[in-house]
Amino acid sequence: MAHLLKSSSSIEHIDYHDDKDTLEIKFSSGAIYHYKDCEKDHFHALKGAASAGAYFQKHILGKYKYEKAT
């Protein structure tokens, strides 16, 4: 279900893992983070956002536990 974001300069691609309720975000820096217990609606909203970075800042950052992928 990976989705490349062409409308964002800060987020390269996103994916959602239904089995873990986890949103995966790969940033333009190459860093990958997993946001735990994140609603799937955020995945769909990021895909359609005029600015995925702004959506991320407002609705995800600081609201969900996360871990950096190794």
All heavy atoms as TSV, in Angstrom:
chain	resi	resn	atom	element	x	y	z
A	1	MET	N	N	0.818	-1.189	0.000
A	1	MET	CA	C	0.000	0.000	0.000
A	1	MET	C	C	0.869	1.262	0.000
A	1	MET	O	O	0.385	2.341	0.228
A	1	MET	CB	C	-0.915	-0.008	1.224
A	1	MET	CG	C	-1.931	1.071	1.210
A	1	MET	SD	S	-2.948	1.160	2.688
A	1	MET	CE	C	-3.727	-0.414	2.723
A	2	ALA	N	N	2.165	1.158	-0.200
A	2	ALA	CA	C	3.056	2.316	-0.188
A	2	ALA	C	C	2.591	3.342	-1.216
A	2	ALA	O	O	2.115	2.992	-2.284
A	2	ALA	CB	C	4.481	1.889	-0.465
A	3	HIS	N	N	2.761	4.588	-0.848
A	3	HIS	CA	C	2.310	5.665	-1.726
A	3	HIS	C	C	3.386	6.747	-1.773
A	3	HIS	O	O	3.784	7.289	-0.747
A	3	HIS	CB	C	1.003	6.250	-1.204
A	3	HIS	CG	C	0.427	7.287	-2.101
A	3	HIS	ND1	N	-0.278	6.964	-3.227
A	3	HIS	CD2	C	0.451	8.634	-2.040
A	3	HIS	CE1	C	-0.667	8.088	-3.826
A	3	HIS	NE2	N	-0.227	9.099	-3.127
A	4	LEU	N	N	3.861	7.048	-2.967
A	4	LEU	CA	C	4.841	8.101	-3.187
A	4	LEU	C	C	4.130	9.447	-3.157
A	4	LEU	O	O	3.105	9.624	-3.808
A	4	LEU	CB	C	5.517	7.895	-4.546
A	4	LEU	CG	C	6.567	8.909	-4.951
A	4	LEU	CD1	C	7.773	8.822	-4.021
A	4	LEU	CD2	C	7.006	8.639	-6.386
A	5	LEU	N	N	4.653	10.374	-2.368
A	5	LEU	CA	C	4.038	11.699	-2.282
A	5	LEU	C	C	4.813	12.680	-3.147
A	5	LEU	O	O	5.945	13.016	-2.846
A	5	LEU	CB	C	4.027	12.196	-0.828
A	5	LEU	CG	C	3.115	11.449	0.119
A	5	LEU	CD1	C	3.205	12.035	1.514
A	5	LEU	CD2	C	1.680	11.485	-0.351
A	6	LYS	N	N	4.188	13.133	-4.207
A	6	LYS	CA	C	4.839	14.090	-5.097
A	6	LYS	C	C	4.541	15.524	-4.671
A	6	LYS	O	O	5.207	16.449	-5.106
A	6	LYS	CB	C	4.379	13.866	-6.536
A	6	LYS	CG	C	4.818	12.520	-7.079
A	6	LYS	CD	C	4.369	12.313	-8.502
A	6	LYS	CE	C	4.812	10.935	-8.983
A	6	LYS	NZ	N	4.415	10.668	-10.343
A	7	SER	N	N	3.538	15.699	-3.796
A	7	SER	CA	C	3.132	17.042	-3.386
A	7	SER	C	C	3.884	17.528	-2.153
A	7	SER	O	O	3.564	18.571	-1.615
A	7	SER	CB	C	1.630	17.053	-3.079
A	7	SER	OG	O	1.362	16.224	-1.965
A	8	SER	N	N	4.880	16.786	-1.704
A	8	SER	CA	C	5.580	17.157	-0.484
A	8	SER	C	C	7.080	17.236	-0.709
A	8	SER	O	O	7.670	16.377	-1.361
A	8	SER	CB	C	5.288	16.130	0.613
A	8	SER	OG	O	6.022	16.445	1.781
A	9	SER	N	N	7.681	18.260	-0.134
A	9	SER	CA	C	9.138	18.368	-0.211
A	9	SER	C	C	9.795	17.725	1.006
A	9	SER	O	O	10.988	17.460	0.992
A	9	SER	CB	C	9.553	19.836	-0.309
A	9	SER	OG	O	9.115	20.551	0.824
A	10	SER	N	N	9.016	17.446	2.051
A	10	SER	CA	C	9.590	16.873	3.271
A	10	SER	C	C	9.308	15.385	3.441
A	10	SER	O	O	10.037	14.699	4.143
A	10	SER	CB	C	9.091	17.636	4.498
A	10	SER	OG	O	7.678	17.558	4.581
A	11	ILE	N	N	8.243	14.881	2.811
A	11	ILE	CA	C	7.869	13.471	2.948
A	11	ILE	C	C	7.979	12.801	1.582
A	11	ILE	O	O	7.357	13.236	0.620
A	11	ILE	CB	C	6.441	13.320	3.505
A	11	ILE	CG1	C	6.355	13.944	4.898
A	11	ILE	CG2	C	6.037	11.849	3.543
A	11	ILE	CD1	C	4.961	13.980	5.478
A	12	GLU	N	N	8.760	11.731	1.531
A	12	GLU	CA	C	8.977	11.033	0.259
A	12	GLU	C	C	7.885	10.006	-0.027
A	12	GLU	O	O	7.327	9.964	-1.106
A	12	GLU	CB	C	10.330	10.351	0.299
A	12	GLU	CG	C	10.752	9.744	-1.015
A	12	GLU	CD	C	12.157	9.187	-0.947
A	12	GLU	OE1	O	13.066	9.928	-0.549
A	12	GLU	OE2	O	12.323	7.997	-1.286
A	13	HIS	N	N	7.621	9.136	0.964
A	13	HIS	CA	C	6.548	8.164	0.765
A	13	HIS	C	C	5.939	7.770	2.101
A	13	HIS	O	O	6.540	7.964	3.158
A	13	HIS	CB	C	7.019	6.938	-0.033
A	13	HIS	CG	C	7.507	5.793	0.789
A	13	HIS	ND1	N	8.812	5.614	1.120
A	13	HIS	CD2	C	6.840	4.754	1.355
A	13	HIS	CE1	C	8.951	4.516	1.857
A	13	HIS	NE2	N	7.772	3.986	2.018
A	14	ILE	N	N	4.722	7.232	2.019
A	14	ILE	CA	C	4.008	6.770	3.210
A	14	ILE	C	C	3.476	5.374	2.950
A	14	ILE	O	O	3.277	4.971	1.801
A	14	ILE	CB	C	2.846	7.720	3.598
A	14	ILE	CG1	C	1.842	7.845	2.453
A	14	ILE	CG2	C	3.379	9.085	4.005
A	14	ILE	CD1	C	0.586	8.639	2.810
A	15	ASP	N	N	3.267	4.652	4.025
A	15	ASP	CA	C	2.687	3.310	3.948
A	15	ASP	C	C	1.895	3.089	5.227
A	15	ASP	O	O	2.157	3.739	6.247
A	15	ASP	CB	C	3.786	2.256	3.815
A	15	ASP	CG	C	3.289	0.925	3.267
A	15	ASP	OD1	O	2.065	0.788	3.044
A	15	ASP	OD2	O	4.112	0.032	3.061
A	16	TYR	N	N	0.921	2.196	5.178
A	16	TYR	CA	C	0.139	1.882	6.370
A	16	TYR	C	C	0.132	0.375	6.563
A	16	TYR	O	O	-0.106	-0.371	5.620
A	16	TYR	CB	C	-1.302	2.400	6.256
A	16	TYR	CG	C	-2.010	2.342	7.585
A	16	TYR	CD1	C	-1.827	3.342	8.524
A	16	TYR	CD2	C	-2.816	1.272	7.919
A	16	TYR	CE1	C	-2.433	3.297	9.765
A	16	TYR	CE2	C	-3.440	1.204	9.154
A	16	TYR	CZ	C	-3.240	2.217	10.074
A	16	TYR	OH	O	-3.836	2.155	11.299
A	17	HIS	N	N	0.424	-0.059	7.787
A	17	HIS	CA	C	0.466	-1.476	8.129
A	17	HIS	C	C	-0.764	-1.807	8.982
A	17	HIS	O	O	-0.795	-1.504	10.177
A	17	HIS	CB	C	1.761	-1.805	8.881
A	17	HIS	CG	C	2.987	-1.439	8.091
A	17	HIS	ND1	N	3.506	-2.258	7.119
A	17	HIS	CD2	C	3.766	-0.330	8.116
A	17	HIS	CE1	C	4.570	-1.677	6.586
A	17	HIS	NE2	N	4.746	-0.507	7.163
A	18	ASP	N	N	-1.777	-2.375	8.325
A	18	ASP	CA	C	-3.044	-2.692	8.997
A	18	ASP	C	C	-2.854	-3.619	10.197
A	18	ASP	O	O	-3.522	-3.452	11.218
A	18	ASP	CB	C	-4.027	-3.360	8.020
A	18	ASP	CG	C	-4.564	-2.389	6.996
A	18	ASP	OD1	O	-5.029	-1.305	7.385
A	18	ASP	OD2	O	-4.519	-2.720	5.801
A	19	ASP	N	N	-1.951	-4.577	10.066
A	19	ASP	CA	C	-1.765	-5.566	11.136
A	19	ASP	C	C	-1.210	-4.951	12.418
A	19	ASP	O	O	-1.365	-5.511	13.496
A	19	ASP	CB	C	-0.864	-6.710	10.665
A	19	ASP	CG	C	0.497	-6.246	10.180
A	19	ASP	OD1	O	0.622	-5.092	9.730
A	19	ASP	OD2	O	1.440	-7.049	10.232
A	20	LYS	N	N	-0.601	-3.768	12.303
A	20	LYS	CA	C	-0.004	-3.117	13.474
A	20	LYS	C	C	-0.604	-1.739	13.744
A	20	LYS	O	O	-0.160	-1.044	14.655
A	20	LYS	CB	C	1.505	-2.958	13.267
A	20	LYS	CG	C	2.231	-4.268	13.105
A	20	LYS	CD	C	3.703	-4.026	12.843
A	20	LYS	CE	C	4.420	-5.326	12.542
A	20	LYS	NZ	N	5.820	-5.112	12.183
A	21	ASP	N	N	-1.592	-1.327	12.936
A	21	ASP	CA	C	-2.152	0.026	13.044
A	21	ASP	C	C	-1.030	1.061	13.083
A	21	ASP	O	O	-0.999	1.943	13.939
A	21	ASP	CB	C	-3.048	0.171	14.275
A	21	ASP	CG	C	-4.300	-0.666	14.180
A	21	ASP	OD1	O	-4.811	-0.847	13.052
A	21	ASP	OD2	O	-4.782	-1.147	15.224
A	22	THR	N	N	-0.112	0.936	12.140
A	22	THR	CA	C	1.077	1.782	12.132
A	22	THR	C	C	1.216	2.508	10.799
A	22	THR	O	O	1.152	1.904	9.743
A	22	THR	CB	C	2.342	0.916	12.389
A	22	THR	OG1	O	2.217	0.301	13.662
A	22	THR	CG2	C	3.601	1.760	12.355
A	23	LEU	N	N	1.424	3.807	10.906
A	23	LEU	CA	C	1.697	4.637	9.739
A	23	LEU	C	C	3.206	4.748	9.594
A	23	LEU	O	O	3.898	5.109	10.544
A	23	LEU	CB	C	1.085	6.024	9.930
A	23	LEU	CG	C	1.362	7.047	8.828
A	23	LEU	CD1	C	0.714	6.623	7.512
A	23	LEU	CD2	C	0.879	8.423	9.254
A	24	GLU	N	N	3.707	4.424	8.420
A	24	GLU	CA	C	5.137	4.521	8.139
A	24	GLU	C	C	5.365	5.724	7.241
A	24	GLU	O	O	4.687	5.879	6.221
A	24	GLU	CB	C	5.619	3.259	7.435
A	24	GLU	CG	C	7.091	3.296	7.062
A	24	GLU	CD	C	7.511	2.023	6.342
A	24	GLU	OE1	O	7.494	0.955	6.972
A	24	GLU	OE2	O	7.836	2.128	5.140
A	25	ILE	N	N	6.300	6.573	7.644
A	25	ILE	CA	C	6.625	7.755	6.850
A	25	ILE	C	C	8.121	7.766	6.570
A	25	ILE	O	O	8.933	7.668	7.482
A	25	ILE	CB	C	6.228	9.053	7.577
A	25	ILE	CG1	C	4.727	9.081	7.827
A	25	ILE	CG2	C	6.665	10.274	6.764
A	25	ILE	CD1	C	4.230	10.305	8.562
A	26	LYS	N	N	8.460	7.886	5.284
A	26	LYS	CA	C	9.851	8.056	4.886
A	26	LYS	C	C	10.015	9.519	4.487
A	26	LYS	O	O	9.363	10.000	3.565
A	26	LYS	CB	C	10.238	7.160	3.720
A	26	LYS	CG	C	11.695	7.349	3.316
A	26	LYS	CD	C	12.107	6.420	2.197
A	26	LYS	CE	C	13.578	6.622	1.862
A	26	LYS	NZ	N	13.967	5.813	0.692
A	27	PHE	N	N	10.881	10.201	5.212
A	27	PHE	CA	C	11.125	11.613	4.960
A	27	PHE	C	C	12.172	11.791	3.863
A	27	PHE	O	O	12.927	10.873	3.563
A	27	PHE	CB	C	11.550	12.298	6.257
A	27	PHE	CG	C	10.445	12.361	7.268
A	27	PHE	CD1	C	10.287	11.351	8.208
A	27	PHE	CD2	C	9.536	13.408	7.269
A	27	PHE	CE1	C	9.253	11.391	9.131
A	27	PHE	CE2	C	8.501	13.455	8.186
A	27	PHE	CZ	C	8.353	12.440	9.119
A	28	SER	N	N	12.214	12.960	3.299
A	28	SER	CA	C	13.157	13.263	2.222
A	28	SER	C	C	14.602	13.073	2.674
A	28	SER	O	O	15.480	12.838	1.847
A	28	SER	CB	C	12.947	14.688	1.719
A	28	SER	OG	O	11.639	14.808	1.216
A	29	SER	N	N	14.845	13.171	3.964
A	29	SER	CA	C	16.187	12.967	4.514
A	29	SER	C	C	16.615	11.503	4.427
A	29	SER	O	O	17.777	11.178	4.636
A	29	SER	CB	C	16.225	13.405	5.979
A	29	SER	OG	O	15.412	12.534	6.764
A	30	GLY	N	N	15.641	10.617	4.185
A	30	GLY	CA	C	15.905	9.185	4.147
A	30	GLY	C	C	15.491	8.475	5.424
A	30	GLY	O	O	15.424	7.255	5.467
A	31	ALA	N	N	15.219	9.238	6.483
A	31	ALA	CA	C	14.800	8.655	7.763
A	31	ALA	C	C	13.385	8.086	7.644
A	31	ALA	O	O	12.511	8.686	7.012
A	31	ALA	CB	C	14.839	9.712	8.859
A	32	ILE	N	N	13.179	6.927	8.254
A	32	ILE	CA	C	11.868	6.263	8.251
A	32	ILE	C	C	11.387	6.154	9.688
A	32	ILE	O	O	12.119	5.685	10.564
A	32	ILE	CB	C	11.940	4.871	7.609
A	32	ILE	CG1	C	12.403	4.977	6.157
A	32	ILE	CG2	C	10.584	4.160	7.704
A	32	ILE	CD1	C	12.694	3.643	5.499
A	33	TYR	N	N	10.153	6.576	9.913
A	33	TYR	CA	C	9.549	6.507	11.238
A	33	TYR	C	C	8.239	5.745	11.168
A	33	TYR	O	O	7.512	5.839	10.181
A	33	TYR	CB	C	9.282	7.911	11.786
A	33	TYR	CG	C	10.539	8.628	12.208
A	33	TYR	CD1	C	11.280	9.352	11.302
A	33	TYR	CD2	C	10.980	8.572	13.522
A	33	TYR	CE1	C	12.441	10.006	11.679
A	33	TYR	CE2	C	12.131	9.219	13.923
A	33	TYR	CZ	C	12.861	9.939	12.997
A	33	TYR	OH	O	14.006	10.578	13.382
A	34	HIS	N	N	7.946	5.026	12.249
A	34	HIS	CA	C	6.691	4.294	12.399
A	34	HIS	C	C	5.884	4.964	13.502
A	34	HIS	O	O	6.368	5.083	14.634
A	34	HIS	CB	C	6.948	2.830	12.759
A	34	HIS	CG	C	7.645	2.090	11.671
A	34	HIS	ND1	N	8.508	1.060	11.916
A	34	HIS	CD2	C	7.602	2.233	10.328
A	34	HIS	CE1	C	8.973	0.591	10.768
A	34	HIS	NE2	N	8.442	1.294	9.792
A	35	TYR	N	N	4.667	5.387	13.170
A	35	TYR	CA	C	3.774	6.041	14.122
A	35	TYR	C	C	2.735	5.015	14.568
A	35	TYR	O	O	1.895	4.587	13.789
A	35	TYR	CB	C	3.142	7.285	13.480
A	35	TYR	CG	C	4.199	8.332	13.250
A	35	TYR	CD1	C	4.974	8.307	12.090
A	35	TYR	CD2	C	4.469	9.279	14.210
A	35	TYR	CE1	C	5.989	9.228	11.898
A	35	TYR	CE2	C	5.483	10.214	14.026
A	35	TYR	CZ	C	6.241	10.173	12.862
A	35	TYR	OH	O	7.251	11.073	12.685
A	36	LYS	N	N	2.823	4.637	15.844
A	36	LYS	CA	C	2.025	3.551	16.415
A	36	LYS	C	C	0.594	3.981	16.723
A	36	LYS	O	O	0.355	5.122	17.123
A	36	LYS	CB	C	2.674	3.064	17.716
A	36	LYS	CG	C	4.130	2.734	17.591
A	36	LYS	CD	C	4.291	1.323	17.201
A	36	LYS	CE	C	5.779	0.974	17.207
A	36	LYS	NZ	N	6.029	-0.324	16.738
A	37	ASP	N	N	-0.336	3.029	16.567
A	37	ASP	CA	C	-1.756	3.241	16.884
A	37	ASP	C	C	-2.324	4.468	16.173
A	37	ASP	O	O	-3.165	5.175	16.710
A	37	ASP	CB	C	-1.966	3.350	18.396
A	37	ASP	CG	C	-1.531	2.084	19.115
A	37	ASP	OD1	O	-1.801	0.990	18.598
A	37	ASP	OD2	O	-0.902	2.197	20.183
A	38	CYS	N	N	-1.864	4.701	14.979
A	38	CYS	CA	C	-2.298	5.837	14.170
A	38	CYS	C	C	-3.466	5.383	13.282
A	38	CYS	O	O	-3.376	4.350	12.621
A	38	CYS	CB	C	-1.125	6.318	13.322
A	38	CYS	SG	S	-1.440	7.829	12.418
A	39	GLU	N	N	-4.538	6.161	13.285
A	39	GLU	CA	C	-5.705	5.794	12.496
A	39	GLU	C	C	-5.374	5.787	11.003
A	39	GLU	O	O	-4.633	6.639	10.517
A	39	GLU	CB	C	-6.867	6.758	12.741
A	39	GLU	CG	C	-7.436	6.697	14.141
A	39	GLU	CD	C	-6.757	7.686	15.075
A	39	GLU	OE1	O	-5.931	8.494	14.600
A	39	GLU	OE2	O	-7.042	7.648	16.273
A	40	LYS	N	N	-5.947	4.846	10.292
A	40	LYS	CA	C	-5.715	4.719	8.851
A	40	LYS	C	C	-6.209	5.951	8.095
A	40	LYS	O	O	-5.710	6.274	7.017
A	40	LYS	CB	C	-6.406	3.457	8.324
A	40	LYS	CG	C	-5.984	3.076	6.929
A	40	LYS	CD	C	-6.549	1.727	6.541
A	40	LYS	CE	C	-5.991	1.263	5.220
A	40	LYS	NZ	N	-6.441	-0.093	4.892
A	41	ASP	N	N	-7.149	6.681	8.671
A	41	ASP	CA	C	-7.652	7.895	8.031
A	41	ASP	C	C	-6.518	8.889	7.758
A	41	ASP	O	O	-6.557	9.624	6.774
A	41	ASP	CB	C	-8.712	8.577	8.905
A	41	ASP	CG	C	-9.992	7.773	8.984
A	41	ASP	OD1	O	-10.161	6.824	8.179
A	41	ASP	OD2	O	-10.830	8.088	9.845
A	42	HIS	N	N	-5.501	8.894	8.625
A	42	HIS	CA	C	-4.372	9.809	8.414
A	42	HIS	C	C	-3.593	9.430	7.159
A	42	HIS	O	O	-3.095	10.305	6.453
A	42	HIS	CB	C	-3.446	9.828	9.625
A	42	HIS	CG	C	-4.042	10.510	10.816
A	42	HIS	ND1	N	-4.491	11.810	10.784
A	42	HIS	CD2	C	-4.264	10.068	12.077
A	42	HIS	CE1	C	-4.957	12.148	11.971
A	42	HIS	NE2	N	-4.833	11.099	12.773
A	43	PHE	N	N	-3.477	8.152	6.880
A	43	PHE	CA	C	-2.802	7.696	5.663
A	43	PHE	C	C	-3.516	8.264	4.433
A	43	PHE	O	O	-2.896	8.850	3.552
A	43	PHE	CB	C	-2.776	6.166	5.618
A	43	PHE	CG	C	-2.272	5.589	4.320
A	43	PHE	CD1	C	-0.923	5.596	4.013
A	43	PHE	CD2	C	-3.149	5.038	3.406
A	43	PHE	CE1	C	-0.461	5.067	2.810
A	43	PHE	CE2	C	-2.709	4.500	2.207
A	43	PHE	CZ	C	-1.351	4.518	1.906
A	44	HIS	N	N	-4.831	8.122	4.406
A	44	HIS	CA	C	-5.617	8.611	3.271
A	44	HIS	C	C	-5.586	10.138	3.184
A	44	HIS	O	O	-5.509	10.706	2.097
A	44	HIS	CB	C	-7.050	8.094	3.345
A	44	HIS	CG	C	-7.140	6.614	3.211
A	44	HIS	ND1	N	-6.793	5.941	2.066
A	44	HIS	CD2	C	-7.509	5.655	4.097
A	44	HIS	CE1	C	-6.950	4.642	2.240
A	44	HIS	NE2	N	-7.384	4.443	3.464
A	45	ALA	N	N	-5.627	10.798	4.337
A	45	ALA	CA	C	-5.592	12.262	4.348
A	45	ALA	C	C	-4.245	12.778	3.847
A	45	ALA	O	O	-4.201	13.769	3.107
A	45	ALA	CB	C	-5.875	12.779	5.749
A	46	LEU	N	N	-3.155	12.122	4.227
A	46	LEU	CA	C	-1.835	12.527	3.736
A	46	LEU	C	C	-1.744	12.394	2.226
A	46	LEU	O	O	-1.162	13.251	1.556
A	46	LEU	CB	C	-0.736	11.678	4.381
A	46	LEU	CG	C	-0.296	12.090	5.780
A	46	LEU	CD1	C	0.552	10.991	6.406
A	46	LEU	CD2	C	0.480	13.394	5.734
A	47	LYS	N	N	-2.327	11.328	1.684
A	47	LYS	CA	C	-2.298	11.123	0.232
A	47	LYS	C	C	-2.992	12.264	-0.505
A	47	LYS	O	O	-2.573	12.650	-1.588
A	47	LYS	CB	C	-2.966	9.799	-0.161
A	47	LYS	CG	C	-2.171	8.590	0.219
A	47	LYS	CD	C	-2.657	7.318	-0.454
A	47	LYS	CE	C	-4.100	7.007	-0.268
A	47	LYS	NZ	N	-4.498	5.706	-0.831
A	48	GLY	N	N	-4.050	12.808	0.080
A	48	GLY	CA	C	-4.826	13.843	-0.585
A	48	GLY	C	C	-4.526	15.263	-0.151
A	48	GLY	O	O	-5.095	16.209	-0.688
A	49	ALA	N	N	-3.623	15.423	0.796
A	49	ALA	CA	C	-3.350	16.758	1.339
A	49	ALA	C	C	-2.631	17.645	0.326
A	49	ALA	O	O	-1.754	17.184	-0.400
A	49	ALA	CB	C	-2.509	16.632	2.607
A	50	ALA	N	N	-3.000	18.910	0.309
A	50	ALA	CA	C	-2.298	19.878	-0.542
A	50	ALA	C	C	-0.857	20.011	-0.079
A	50	ALA	O	O	0.047	20.191	-0.883
A	50	ALA	CB	C	-3.010	21.225	-0.491
A	51	SER	N	N	-0.640	19.911	1.232
A	51	SER	CA	C	0.702	19.924	1.803
A	51	SER	C	C	0.779	18.811	2.840
A	51	SER	O	O	0.267	18.946	3.955
A	51	SER	CB	C	1.010	21.265	2.461
A	51	SER	OG	O	2.233	21.164	3.186
A	52	ALA	N	N	1.411	17.712	2.468
A	52	ALA	CA	C	1.524	16.572	3.391
A	52	ALA	C	C	2.333	16.956	4.622
A	52	ALA	O	O	2.034	16.519	5.729
A	52	ALA	CB	C	2.164	15.381	2.686
A	53	GLY	N	N	3.347	17.789	4.441
A	53	GLY	CA	C	4.160	18.227	5.575
A	53	GLY	C	C	3.346	19.009	6.593
A	53	GLY	O	O	3.468	18.809	7.790
A	54	ALA	N	N	2.503	19.914	6.116
A	54	ALA	CA	C	1.647	20.706	7.010
A	54	ALA	C	C	0.635	19.809	7.711
A	54	ALA	O	O	0.378	19.966	8.914
A	54	ALA	CB	C	0.943	21.805	6.229
A	55	TYR	N	N	0.061	18.861	6.980
A	55	TYR	CA	C	-0.889	17.928	7.585
A	55	TYR	C	C	-0.189	17.118	8.677
A	55	TYR	O	O	-0.715	16.957	9.781
A	55	TYR	CB	C	-1.488	16.984	6.540
A	55	TYR	CG	C	-2.516	16.064	7.148
A	55	TYR	CD1	C	-3.857	16.425	7.182
A	55	TYR	CD2	C	-2.146	14.852	7.726
A	55	TYR	CE1	C	-4.805	15.607	7.771
A	55	TYR	CE2	C	-3.080	14.029	8.323
A	55	TYR	CZ	C	-4.410	14.412	8.344
A	55	TYR	OH	O	-5.340	13.591	8.947
A	56	PHE	N	N	1.004	16.628	8.382
A	56	PHE	CA	C	1.778	15.856	9.349
A	56	PHE	C	C	2.031	16.676	10.615
A	56	PHE	O	O	1.829	16.186	11.726
A	56	PHE	CB	C	3.104	15.419	8.723
A	56	PHE	CG	C	4.078	14.854	9.703
A	56	PHE	CD1	C	3.917	13.560	10.181
A	56	PHE	CD2	C	5.146	15.606	10.151
A	56	PHE	CE1	C	4.813	13.031	11.103
A	56	PHE	CE2	C	6.042	15.086	11.068
A	56	PHE	CZ	C	5.875	13.794	11.547
A	57	GLN	N	N	2.467	17.914	10.450
A	57	GLN	CA	C	2.760	18.777	11.594
A	57	GLN	C	C	1.520	19.008	12.468
A	57	GLN	O	O	1.611	19.002	13.688
A	57	GLN	CB	C	3.277	20.142	11.110
A	57	GLN	CG	C	4.625	20.101	10.445
A	57	GLN	CD	C	5.764	19.981	11.431
A	57	GLN	OE1	O	5.675	20.439	12.563
A	57	GLN	NE2	N	6.829	19.345	11.004
A	58	LYS	N	N	0.379	19.187	11.839
A	58	LYS	CA	C	-0.847	19.521	12.574
A	58	LYS	C	C	-1.535	18.309	13.198
A	58	LYS	O	O	-2.067	18.394	14.305
A	58	LYS	CB	C	-1.819	20.238	11.637
A	58	LYS	CG	C	-3.079	20.699	12.328
A	58	LYS	CD	C	-3.956	21.515	11.413
A	58	LYS	CE	C	-5.179	21.997	12.174
A	58	LYS	NZ	N	-6.049	22.810	11.324
A	59	HIS	N	N	-1.531	17.161	12.507
A	59	HIS	CA	C	-2.372	16.045	12.934
A	59	HIS	C	C	-1.634	14.812	13.466
A	59	HIS	O	O	-2.271	13.951	14.076
A	59	HIS	CB	C	-3.267	15.595	11.769
A	59	HIS	CG	C	-4.200	16.658	11.304
A	59	HIS	ND1	N	-5.340	17.010	11.981
A	59	HIS	CD2	C	-4.135	17.481	10.223
A	59	HIS	CE1	C	-5.962	17.982	11.344
A	59	HIS	NE2	N	-5.245	18.293	10.272
A	60	ILE	N	N	-0.335	14.704	13.214
A	60	ILE	CA	C	0.376	13.476	13.592
A	60	ILE	C	C	1.525	13.746	14.558
A	60	ILE	O	O	1.623	13.090	15.597
A	60	ILE	CB	C	0.885	12.739	12.330
A	60	ILE	CG1	C	-0.311	12.345	11.461
A	60	ILE	CG2	C	1.712	11.512	12.713
A	60	ILE	CD1	C	0.041	11.840	10.086
A	61	LEU	N	N	2.380	14.694	14.240
A	61	LEU	CA	C	3.549	14.984	15.056
A	61	LEU	C	C	3.149	15.347	16.481
A	61	LEU	O	O	2.306	16.221	16.695
A	61	LEU	CB	C	4.357	16.119	14.438
A	61	LEU	CG	C	5.681	16.443	15.121
A	61	LEU	CD1	C	6.637	15.249	15.021
A	61	LEU	CD2	C	6.315	17.670	14.500
A	62	GLY	N	N	3.713	14.645	17.440
A	62	GLY	CA	C	3.429	14.908	18.844
A	62	GLY	C	C	2.154	14.280	19.365
A	62	GLY	O	O	1.857	14.371	20.549
A	63	LYS	N	N	1.406	13.622	18.490
A	63	LYS	CA	C	0.137	13.011	18.908
A	63	LYS	C	C	0.202	11.489	18.987
A	63	LYS	O	O	-0.669	10.867	19.566
A	63	LYS	CB	C	-0.975	13.460	17.968
A	63	LYS	CG	C	-1.228	14.962	18.043
A	63	LYS	CD	C	-2.382	15.361	17.176
A	63	LYS	CE	C	-2.830	16.764	17.334
A	63	LYS	NZ	N	-1.924	17.832	17.269
A	64	TYR	N	N	1.220	10.901	18.374
A	64	TYR	CA	C	1.361	9.441	18.345
A	64	TYR	C	C	2.765	9.043	18.762
A	64	TYR	O	O	3.732	9.749	18.456
A	64	TYR	CB	C	1.080	8.887	16.932
A	64	TYR	CG	C	-0.340	9.113	16.502
A	64	TYR	CD1	C	-0.692	10.219	15.747
A	64	TYR	CD2	C	-1.336	8.225	16.893
A	64	TYR	CE1	C	-2.004	10.444	15.371
A	64	TYR	CE2	C	-2.656	8.440	16.522
A	64	TYR	CZ	C	-2.981	9.549	15.767
A	64	TYR	OH	O	-4.279	9.764	15.417
A	65	LYS	N	N	2.860	7.922	19.431
A	65	LYS	CA	C	4.168	7.382	19.764
A	65	LYS	C	C	4.817	6.921	18.461
A	65	LYS	O	O	4.133	6.451	17.558
A	65	LYS	CB	C	4.039	6.196	20.723
A	65	LYS	CG	C	3.572	6.601	22.097
A	65	LYS	CD	C	3.520	5.404	23.001
A	65	LYS	CE	C	3.009	5.844	24.368
A	65	LYS	NZ	N	2.980	4.737	25.324
A	66	TYR	N	N	6.119	7.058	18.385
A	66	TYR	CA	C	6.812	6.677	17.167
A	66	TYR	C	C	8.163	6.060	17.496
A	66	TYR	O	O	8.666	6.180	18.609
A	66	TYR	CB	C	7.006	7.896	16.259
A	66	TYR	CG	C	7.905	8.943	16.847
A	66	TYR	CD1	C	9.276	8.905	16.627
A	66	TYR	CD2	C	7.390	9.980	17.634
A	66	TYR	CE1	C	10.111	9.863	17.178
A	66	TYR	CE2	C	8.209	10.925	18.182
A	66	TYR	CZ	C	9.579	10.866	17.949
A	66	TYR	OH	O	10.398	11.804	18.489
A	67	GLU	N	N	8.685	5.380	16.503
A	67	GLU	CA	C	10.044	4.873	16.610
A	67	GLU	C	C	10.714	4.990	15.246
A	67	GLU	O	O	10.055	4.889	14.208
A	67	GLU	CB	C	10.084	3.431	17.112
A	67	GLU	CG	C	9.445	2.429	16.193
A	67	GLU	CD	C	9.466	1.013	16.762
A	67	GLU	OE1	O	9.518	0.856	17.987
A	67	GLU	OE2	O	9.418	0.080	15.957
A	68	LYS	N	N	11.999	5.230	15.292
A	68	LYS	CA	C	12.767	5.320	14.056
A	68	LYS	C	C	13.118	3.921	13.596
A	68	LYS	O	O	13.560	3.101	14.397
A	68	LYS	CB	C	14.039	6.143	14.273
A	68	LYS	CG	C	14.796	6.406	13.006
A	68	LYS	CD	C	15.963	7.351	13.233
A	68	LYS	CE	C	16.655	7.624	11.910
A	68	LYS	NZ	N	17.769	8.551	12.076
A	69	ALA	N	N	12.887	3.641	12.334
A	69	ALA	CA	C	13.218	2.323	11.776
A	69	ALA	C	C	14.733	2.210	11.656
A	69	ALA	O	O	15.422	3.192	11.398
A	69	ALA	CB	C	12.563	2.146	10.405
A	70	THR	N	N	15.207	1.004	11.830
A	70	THR	CA	C	16.654	0.817	11.749
A	70	THR	C	C	17.064	0.287	10.392
A	70	THR	O	O	16.296	-0.214	9.649
A	70	THR	CB	C	17.149	-0.176	12.820
A	70	THR	OG1	O	16.409	-1.385	12.702
A	70	THR	CG2	C	16.970	0.418	14.190
